[in-house]
Amino acid sequence: MNPITSAGILIAVYALLCIIVFLIGLRQALRYTSLPTHTQQRTLIITSLVIAGWMTLLHILARQHVFAVQGFPPRPMLTVLLGLIIILAISFTSTAKIILGVTPLYWLVFFQVFRVGVELWFWYTYKTGVFPKLMTFEGANLDIISGLLALVTGFLILKKPSTARAITLFYNIAGILILLNTLRAAALSMPSPIQQYPFDERLLLLGSPYFIYLPGILVVLALGLHILSLRQVSLQAGIKATNGEQ
């Protein structure tokens, strides 16, 4: 098996594993709510079907070379934008409000540790010649910091509940900025009117089958978890204020 094929399969399997963990967490979070059992089941099924449909659509479009079109914005980045719009809309639904209102703050933070695995994959692809050094923690990709910081932040939230919201807020802002910097470096390396870094044709792999799950699933998941966590901080702060708590 050549390095490109093995790298593509690895990232696809990893994305699937992350989705499975997310769905398991969602099922557990639903049990914390007062929602009827049938509503919990329906929510889990609909979420699973939406994610499965999204992954299938990404794969089909990648096989049709839709994401290989060069221009601005870089086509793989559009998957991130669309995915975030969907997550943002979902976060304001009544069901999401209920779930986020009862879910422990550290859950979504700890989940961000998955980004360490993504960065190790990037390092592996660099060593095997699949991707350039720019995309690793030896280059412009510092996202491994967010993954490692998630572990520390999660434990701090557990140990210092009185400052949990402030700690969570700080982590999410820092994590978003780090990830946006990584996306900026990738976007500025793609052939487009805003290109600033030397173009490496290997970056076009990001729009190919299996590799498209990196921006379309894993990047969306990372940013989406930040959005949901920030929404969670806001909702839980409102709940405590209503109850007269500090």
PyMOL commands that set and color helices and strands:
alter all, ss='L'
color gray80, all
select helices_A, chain A and resi 3-32+37-63+66-68+75-91+94-102+105-111+114-127+133-135+144-159+161-187+201-207+213-242
alter helices_A, ss='H'
color red, helices_A
deselect
rebuild
show_as cartoon
